[in-house]
């Protein structure tokens, strides 16, 4: 090839690369094989480093020229638990970036927007991945937002002042503000934004529905295997400050540390100290950042208090669980005493743990599911419907392709990975999710009817023979517990 032809080919390739002018500057992405435009590693807030650690996210600085956006940013700081090794191998405290994928930059009319909030216990995971999801080809603009994790994202401390803790939730809100300001330039409709997440991501979706700071930033919500309360008692700001003080001292901070001293601590030391913290009134310390923190700013009251008032009921909601999720920590008797309170005796009987009764063989899994997932999701759905909101509830029960039983996260591949036409017929989650993002109702042509959650407590169960309507999932035991 001549030098002139090579130069022409290079110029053509460069011209073909999609470029979008955001409020902070131009970004150049890349085109996918299906014609989509993908942009990775776009900053939506200033790096939370130095004096910006333990502060609300600050506005990103403008840049000159065109910023390359073809590589996802490092994940936020975290410990490697095995399942998150890829994120843990590429991590940084400078992590407030998002990825965007759009079918076209110039649609005939603005496309619905879906914003993914990743799971991982609010202490692990990352944003890369969804930009390549086949769900984009169904006609949605997909955004994946990262947020500060573990102690850097959720720790409070007396030295940090009024706005202390819940930085991760503030990061998500900053990402949603970026969407409102910029997504139209990517072909998306800022007036039609759906947030969705799994596990801790689902909890964060639920908390954003209740947070004053997120009002007006999104219009629909999907919670997969998680609720605002995650079935746990919330923490007050004072309780979270005491926990934060313990973590800070373990990370090397002096007694009565100042904010400047906290910001000067090695970031990894804070993460490691949080990993080994003994959390008061919490048997499983791995759930440390799954207790909602009522800080008075991001969350002004407990999730249950907000739900009882109907906060967030104007937002259409899909929520549900997998038939089996995570195992039980500790003994069934202790879990029942803590989870059911005054109704513990009735719960003992319901689970077959009284003299003369025989508990089910899968008692531990059933109990863990009821306490953390099933009962909270049914409670939130009932609260939402009772307040006049629209909710659709599901239970996912399809074993993995390797024959392993359904577990926590099993539904994700049906939503994002695109398992093809056969999977669509079996469990059309992606089709329901996109219909919901488009119209606020998951139902559509060619899909089994999904009834709204109401007095009959109807759910849609995804099974190996296809979706079917069921009612009253764990009604006997969940009637004994009222916790989101």
C-alpha positions as CSV (number, residue, x, y, z in Angstrom):
1,X,0.0,0.0,0.0
2,X,1.3,3.4,-0.9
3,X,1.9,6.1,1.7
4,X,-0.9,8.1,0.3
5,X,-3.4,5.2,0.5
6,X,-2.2,4.3,4.0
7,X,-2.8,7.9,5.1
8,X,-6.2,7.9,3.5
9,X,-7.1,4.6,5.3
10,X,-5.9,6.0,8.6
11,X,-7.9,9.2,8.1
12,X,-11.0,7.2,7.2
13,X,-10.6,5.0,10.3
14,X,-10.2,8.1,12.4
15,X,-13.2,9.8,10.8
16,X,-15.3,6.7,11.5
17,X,-14.5,6.8,15.2
18,X,-17.6,8.2,17.0
19,X,-17.0,11.6,18.8
20,X,-19.3,13.3,21.2
21,X,-19.0,16.7,22.7
22,X,-19.9,16.4,26.4
23,X,-20.2,19.4,28.8
24,X,-16.6,18.9,30.0
25,X,-15.1,18.2,26.6
26,X,-15.1,16.0,23.5
27,X,-14.7,12.2,23.8
28,X,-13.8,9.7,21.1
29,X,-15.1,6.2,21.4
30,X,-15.2,3.2,19.1
31,X,-17.7,1.4,16.9
32,X,-18.9,-2.1,17.6
33,X,-19.4,-4.9,15.1
34,X,-23.2,-4.2,15.3
35,X,-22.7,-0.5,14.6
36,X,-23.1,0.6,18.2
37,X,-20.9,3.4,19.5
38,X,-19.1,2.7,22.8
39,X,-17.4,5.2,25.0
40,X,-15.4,4.0,28.0
41,X,-13.8,5.7,30.9
42,X,-15.6,9.1,30.8
43,X,-15.0,11.1,34.0
44,X,-18.2,12.3,35.6
45,X,-16.6,13.8,38.8
46,X,-13.2,15.0,39.8
47,X,-10.8,12.3,41.1
48,X,-11.7,11.8,44.9
49,X,-8.1,12.1,45.9
50,X,-6.2,14.1,48.6
51,X,-8.5,16.8,50.0
52,X,-11.4,15.4,48.0
53,X,-11.4,12.1,49.8
54,X,-14.4,11.7,52.1
55,X,-16.2,14.6,50.4
56,X,-19.2,14.7,48.1
57,X,-18.1,14.3,44.4
58,X,-16.9,17.5,42.8
59,X,-17.4,18.7,39.3
60,X,-15.1,17.3,36.7
61,X,-12.6,19.8,35.2
62,X,-13.0,20.7,31.5
63,X,-10.4,19.4,29.1
64,X,-9.0,20.7,25.8
65,X,-9.0,18.7,22.6
66,X,-10.6,15.2,22.3
67,X,-10.2,12.7,25.1
68,X,-9.8,9.0,24.1
69,X,-12.6,6.9,25.5
70,X,-11.8,3.4,24.4
71,X,-10.7,1.9,27.7
72,X,-12.7,1.4,30.9
73,X,-11.3,3.1,34.0
74,X,-9.8,1.1,36.9
75,X,-12.3,-0.2,39.4
76,X,-12.6,1.5,42.8
77,X,-10.4,0.2,45.6
78,X,-11.4,-3.2,46.9
79,X,-10.1,-6.5,48.3
80,X,-9.8,-9.5,46.0
81,X,-12.5,-12.1,47.0
82,X,-11.9,-14.3,44.0
83,X,-15.1,-13.6,42.1
84,X,-13.9,-10.0,41.6
85,X,-10.3,-10.7,40.7
86,X,-10.5,-8.9,37.4
87,X,-11.7,-5.7,39.0
88,X,-9.2,-6.1,41.9
89,X,-6.3,-6.5,39.5
90,X,-7.0,-3.1,38.0
91,X,-8.1,-0.7,40.8
92,X,-7.5,2.9,41.8
93,X,-8.8,5.5,44.2
94,X,-9.2,7.6,41.1
95,X,-12.3,5.7,39.8
96,X,-15.2,8.0,39.2
97,X,-15.8,7.2,35.6
98,X,-18.6,5.7,33.5
99,X,-19.1,3.8,30.2
100,X,-21.7,4.5,27.6
101,X,-23.0,2.3,24.7
102,X,-25.6,3.5,22.2
103,X,-27.1,1.8,19.2
104,X,-26.8,5.1,17.3
105,X,-25.8,8.6,18.0
106,X,-28.6,10.0,15.8
107,X,-31.8,8.0,16.4
108,X,-35.1,9.1,14.8
109,X,-36.3,9.9,18.3
110,X,-34.4,9.8,21.7
111,X,-33.8,6.3,23.1
112,X,-34.6,5.1,26.6
113,X,-31.6,5.1,28.9
114,X,-30.7,2.3,31.3
115,X,-28.1,3.0,34.0
116,X,-26.4,0.0,35.6
117,X,-25.3,0.2,39.2
118,X,-23.0,-2.8,39.9
119,X,-23.3,-5.2,42.8
120,X,-20.6,-6.5,45.1
121,X,-21.7,-5.7,48.7
122,X,-20.8,-2.0,48.2
123,X,-17.2,-3.2,48.8
124,X,-16.2,-4.8,45.4
125,X,-17.0,-5.0,41.7
126,X,-16.8,-2.5,38.9
127,X,-18.4,-0.8,35.9
128,X,-16.7,-2.4,32.8
129,X,-18.7,-4.9,30.8
130,X,-22.2,-3.7,30.2
131,X,-21.1,-1.5,27.3
132,X,-20.7,-4.6,25.2
133,X,-24.0,-6.1,26.3
134,X,-26.4,-7.3,23.6
135,X,-29.2,-5.5,25.4
136,X,-28.0,-2.3,23.7
137,X,-29.1,-3.7,20.3
138,X,-32.7,-3.8,21.6
139,X,-32.7,0.0,21.3
140,X,-31.5,1.4,24.6
141,X,-28.6,3.6,25.6
142,X,-26.7,1.8,28.3
143,X,-24.6,3.6,31.0
144,X,-22.5,1.9,33.6
145,X,-21.5,4.0,36.6
146,X,-18.7,3.3,39.2
147,X,-18.8,4.5,42.8
148,X,-16.5,4.6,45.8
149,X,-16.6,1.3,47.7
150,X,-16.0,0.1,51.3
151,X,-14.6,2.6,53.8
152,X,-13.8,5.2,51.1
153,X,-17.5,5.1,49.9
154,X,-19.5,4.5,53.0
155,X,-17.5,5.3,56.2
156,X,-18.6,8.1,58.5
157,X,-16.4,9.7,61.2
158,X,-17.0,12.6,63.7
159,X,-14.1,14.6,62.2
160,X,-15.7,14.6,58.7
161,X,-18.6,16.9,59.7
162,X,-22.2,17.0,58.7
163,X,-22.0,15.3,55.4
164,X,-20.3,12.1,56.5
165,X,-20.7,8.7,54.8
166,X,-22.8,7.6,51.9
167,X,-20.2,8.9,49.4
168,X,-20.9,6.0,47.2
169,X,-24.5,6.9,46.9
170,X,-23.5,10.5,46.2
171,X,-21.2,9.3,43.4
172,X,-24.2,7.5,41.8
173,X,-26.2,10.7,42.0
174,X,-23.3,12.6,40.4
175,X,-23.3,10.0,37.6
176,X,-27.1,10.4,37.1
177,X,-26.6,14.2,37.0
178,X,-24.0,13.6,34.2
179,X,-26.6,11.5,32.4
180,X,-29.2,14.3,32.6
181,X,-26.7,16.8,31.3
182,X,-25.1,14.7,28.5
183,X,-27.0,11.7,27.5
184,X,-29.0,13.4,24.7
185,X,-25.8,13.8,22.8
186,X,-25.4,10.0,22.8
187,X,-28.9,9.5,21.4
188,X,-30.6,9.0,24.8
189,X,-33.7,10.6,26.4
190,X,-32.9,12.3,29.7
191,X,-36.6,12.3,30.4
192,X,-36.7,8.5,30.3
193,X,-34.0,7.0,32.5
194,X,-34.2,3.6,34.2
195,X,-31.7,2.7,37.0
196,X,-31.1,-1.0,37.6
197,X,-28.8,-3.2,39.7
198,X,-28.2,-6.5,41.3
199,X,-27.5,-7.3,44.9
200,X,-25.8,-4.2,46.5
201,X,-26.6,-2.5,43.2
202,X,-30.3,-3.3,43.8
203,X,-30.1,-2.0,47.3
204,X,-28.5,1.2,46.0
205,X,-31.3,1.5,43.4
206,X,-33.8,1.2,46.3
207,X,-32.0,3.8,48.4
208,X,-31.9,6.3,45.4
209,X,-35.7,6.0,45.2
210,X,-35.8,7.3,48.8
211,X,-33.0,9.9,48.7
212,X,-33.9,13.5,48.2
213,X,-30.7,14.1,46.2
214,X,-31.8,11.7,43.5
215,X,-35.2,13.2,42.9
216,X,-35.9,13.8,39.3
217,X,-32.7,12.1,38.1
218,X,-34.4,8.9,37.0
219,X,-37.9,7.7,36.2
220,X,-38.0,3.9,36.6
221,X,-36.2,1.4,38.7
222,X,-35.3,-2.3,38.7
223,X,-34.0,-4.2,41.8
224,X,-32.5,-7.6,41.2
225,X,-31.9,-9.5,44.5
226,X,-31.7,-6.6,46.8
227,X,-33.9,-3.9,48.5
228,X,-33.2,-0.6,50.2
229,X,-32.9,-2.2,53.6
230,X,-31.4,-5.5,52.5
231,X,-33.3,-7.1,55.3
232,X,-31.0,-5.6,57.8
233,X,-31.5,-3.0,60.6
234,X,-30.3,0.4,59.5
235,X,-27.4,2.3,61.2
236,X,-27.7,5.8,62.5
237,X,-25.0,8.4,61.7
238,X,-23.7,8.1,65.3
239,X,-23.4,4.3,64.9
240,X,-21.6,4.6,61.6
241,X,-19.3,7.3,63.0
242,X,-18.3,4.9,65.9
243,X,-17.7,2.2,63.3
244,X,-15.6,4.6,61.2
245,X,-13.6,5.7,64.2
246,X,-12.7,2.0,64.9
247,X,-11.7,1.5,61.2
248,X,-9.7,4.7,61.1
249,X,-7.7,3.7,64.2
250,X,-7.1,0.2,62.8
251,X,-5.8,1.9,59.7
252,X,-3.3,4.0,61.7
253,X,-5.2,7.1,62.6
254,X,-4.5,8.6,66.0
255,X,-7.2,9.1,68.6
256,X,-9.4,12.1,67.9
257,X,-8.0,12.2,64.3
258,X,-8.7,15.3,62.2
259,X,-10.2,15.2,58.7
260,X,-6.8,16.0,57.3
261,X,-5.3,13.0,59.0
262,X,-8.0,10.7,57.8
263,X,-7.5,12.0,54.2
264,X,-3.7,11.3,54.6
265,X,-4.1,7.7,55.6
266,X,-3.0,5.0,53.0
267,X,-6.2,4.2,51.1
268,X,-5.5,0.5,51.1
269,X,-5.0,0.5,54.8
270,X,-8.6,1.9,55.2
271,X,-10.0,-0.8,52.9
272,X,-8.1,-3.6,54.8
273,X,-9.2,-2.2,58.2
274,X,-12.8,-2.2,57.1
275,X,-12.4,-5.8,56.0
276,X,-11.5,-6.9,59.5
277,X,-13.9,-4.7,61.4
278,X,-16.1,-6.3,64.0
279,X,-19.5,-4.7,63.2
280,X,-21.8,-4.3,66.2
281,X,-25.1,-6.1,66.0
282,X,-24.2,-7.8,62.7
283,X,-23.3,-11.5,62.7
284,X,-21.9,-11.6,59.2
285,X,-19.3,-8.8,59.0
286,X,-19.2,-9.2,55.2
287,X,-22.5,-7.3,55.1
288,X,-20.8,-4.3,56.7
289,X,-21.8,-1.8,54.0
290,X,-25.2,-3.3,53.3
291,X,-26.7,-1.7,56.3
292,X,-28.4,1.5,55.2
293,X,-26.8,4.5,57.0
294,X,-29.3,7.3,57.9
295,X,-26.9,10.2,57.7
296,X,-29.5,13.0,57.7
297,X,-28.4,14.2,54.3
298,X,-28.4,11.5,51.6
299,X,-30.9,9.4,53.7
300,X,-33.0,11.5,56.0
301,X,-34.9,8.6,57.6
302,X,-34.9,4.9,57.7
303,X,-35.9,3.0,54.5
304,X,-39.0,1.6,56.3
305,X,-40.1,5.1,57.4
306,X,-39.8,6.4,53.8
307,X,-41.6,3.5,52.3
308,X,-44.4,3.7,54.8
309,X,-44.9,7.4,53.7
310,X,-45.0,6.4,50.1
311,X,-41.7,8.0,49.2
312,X,-40.7,6.9,45.7
313,X,-44.1,5.4,44.9
314,X,-44.4,7.5,41.8
315,X,-41.5,5.5,40.2
316,X,-42.5,2.3,38.4
317,X,-40.6,-0.6,39.9
318,X,-39.5,-4.1,39.0
319,X,-38.1,-6.2,41.8
320,X,-37.5,-9.8,42.6
321,X,-35.2,-12.6,43.8
322,X,-33.7,-15.8,42.8
323,X,-35.2,-18.9,44.4
324,X,-31.9,-19.6,46.1
325,X,-29.5,-16.8,46.8
326,X,-26.9,-17.0,49.6
327,X,-26.4,-19.4,52.5
328,X,-27.2,-18.7,56.1
329,X,-24.6,-17.3,58.5
330,X,-24.9,-18.8,62.0
331,X,-27.7,-21.0,63.4
332,X,-31.3,-21.0,62.2
333,X,-32.5,-20.3,65.8
334,X,-30.3,-17.2,66.2
335,X,-31.3,-15.9,62.7
336,X,-34.9,-16.4,63.5
337,X,-34.6,-14.6,66.9
338,X,-32.9,-11.6,65.2
339,X,-34.9,-11.5,62.1
340,X,-38.4,-12.1,63.4
341,X,-38.2,-10.4,66.8
342,X,-41.5,-10.7,68.7
343,X,-42.8,-13.2,66.1
344,X,-39.8,-15.5,66.6
345,X,-41.9,-18.2,68.3
346,X,-44.4,-18.3,65.4
347,X,-41.5,-18.3,62.9
348,X,-39.9,-21.3,64.7
349,X,-43.1,-23.2,64.2
350,X,-43.5,-22.1,60.6
351,X,-40.0,-23.4,59.8
352,X,-40.6,-26.7,61.6
353,X,-38.2,-26.0,64.5
354,X,-40.6,-26.7,67.4
355,X,-40.7,-30.0,69.2
356,X,-42.4,-32.7,67.2
357,X,-41.9,-30.8,63.9
358,X,-39.5,-31.7,61.1
359,X,-37.7,-28.9,59.3
360,X,-37.3,-29.0,55.6
361,X,-34.0,-30.3,54.2
362,X,-33.2,-27.0,52.7
363,X,-34.1,-25.0,55.8
364,X,-30.9,-23.0,55.9
365,X,-31.2,-21.8,52.3
366,X,-34.9,-21.1,52.6
367,X,-34.4,-19.1,55.8
368,X,-31.5,-17.1,54.4
369,X,-33.5,-16.3,51.4
370,X,-36.6,-15.3,53.3
371,X,-34.7,-13.0,55.7
372,X,-32.5,-11.2,53.2
373,X,-34.3,-11.4,49.9
374,X,-37.7,-12.9,49.6
375,X,-39.5,-11.2,52.5
376,X,-37.9,-7.8,52.0
377,X,-38.7,-7.8,48.3
378,X,-42.4,-8.8,48.9
379,X,-42.6,-6.2,51.7
380,X,-41.2,-3.4,49.4
381,X,-43.6,-4.5,46.6
382,X,-46.5,-4.4,48.9
383,X,-45.6,-1.0,50.3
384,X,-45.1,0.4,46.8
385,X,-48.5,-0.9,45.6
386,X,-50.3,0.2,48.8
387,X,-49.0,3.7,48.2
388,X,-50.5,3.8,44.7
389,X,-47.3,2.8,42.8
390,X,-46.9,0.2,40.1
391,X,-44.7,-2.8,40.9
392,X,-43.9,-6.1,39.2
393,X,-42.4,-8.8,41.3
394,X,-40.5,-11.9,40.0
395,X,-38.8,-15.1,41.2
396,X,-36.0,-16.6,39.0
397,X,-35.6,-20.3,39.2
398,X,-33.4,-21.6,36.3
399,X,-30.3,-23.6,37.0
400,X,-27.0,-22.6,35.3
401,X,-25.8,-24.1,32.0
402,X,-23.3,-26.2,34.0
403,X,-26.1,-27.8,35.9
404,X,-25.4,-25.9,39.1
405,X,-28.5,-24.8,41.0
406,X,-29.8,-21.3,40.7
407,X,-27.9,-18.9,43.0
408,X,-27.2,-15.3,43.7
409,X,-26.6,-13.5,40.3
410,X,-27.9,-16.3,38.1
411,X,-30.3,-14.0,36.3
412,X,-27.7,-11.5,35.2
413,X,-26.7,-13.5,32.1
414,X,-30.3,-13.4,30.9
415,X,-30.5,-9.6,31.3
416,X,-27.1,-8.6,30.0
417,X,-25.2,-11.5,28.4
418,X,-27.9,-12.2,25.7
419,X,-28.1,-16.0,25.7
420,X,-30.0,-16.0,22.4
421,X,-33.5,-16.8,21.1
422,X,-33.8,-20.1,23.1
423,X,-33.0,-18.3,26.3
424,X,-35.4,-15.5,25.4
425,X,-38.2,-18.0,25.1
426,X,-37.3,-19.5,28.4
427,X,-36.6,-16.4,30.4
428,X,-37.2,-13.2,28.5
429,X,-35.8,-10.9,31.2
430,X,-34.0,-8.7,28.7
431,X,-37.2,-8.2,26.7
432,X,-39.2,-7.4,29.8
433,X,-36.5,-5.0,31.1
434,X,-36.3,-3.1,27.8
435,X,-40.1,-2.8,27.5
436,X,-40.1,-1.5,31.1
437,X,-37.4,1.0,30.3
438,X,-39.3,2.1,27.2
439,X,-42.8,2.4,28.6
440,X,-42.8,1.8,32.3
441,X,-44.6,-1.5,31.8
442,X,-42.6,-4.8,31.2
443,X,-45.4,-6.4,29.2
444,X,-45.3,-6.4,25.4
445,X,-46.1,-8.3,22.3
446,X,-45.2,-12.0,22.3
447,X,-44.4,-12.1,26.1
448,X,-46.3,-14.0,28.7
449,X,-48.5,-11.6,30.7
450,X,-46.8,-10.3,33.9
451,X,-49.4,-9.2,36.4
452,X,-48.9,-6.1,38.5
453,X,-48.2,-6.8,42.1
454,X,-51.3,-6.1,44.2
455,X,-53.7,-7.6,46.7
456,X,-53.2,-11.1,45.3
457,X,-49.4,-10.7,45.7
458,X,-48.8,-12.1,42.2
459,X,-45.3,-12.7,41.0
460,X,-43.9,-14.0,37.7
461,X,-41.7,-17.0,38.2
462,X,-39.1,-17.8,35.5
463,X,-38.7,-21.6,35.4
464,X,-37.1,-24.2,33.1
465,X,-40.4,-24.5,31.3
466,X,-40.9,-20.8,30.9
467,X,-42.5,-18.0,32.9
468,X,-45.6,-18.6,35.0
469,X,-47.7,-16.6,37.4
470,X,-47.5,-17.6,41.1
471,X,-49.1,-16.0,44.2
472,X,-48.2,-15.8,47.8
473,X,-44.5,-16.7,47.8
474,X,-43.5,-17.6,51.4
475,X,-46.7,-15.9,52.5
476,X,-46.8,-17.8,55.9
477,X,-43.4,-16.8,57.0
478,X,-43.1,-13.3,55.4
479,X,-46.3,-12.3,57.1
480,X,-44.4,-12.5,60.3
481,X,-41.7,-10.0,59.2
482,X,-42.0,-6.3,58.1
483,X,-38.5,-5.2,57.0
484,X,-37.5,-3.8,53.6
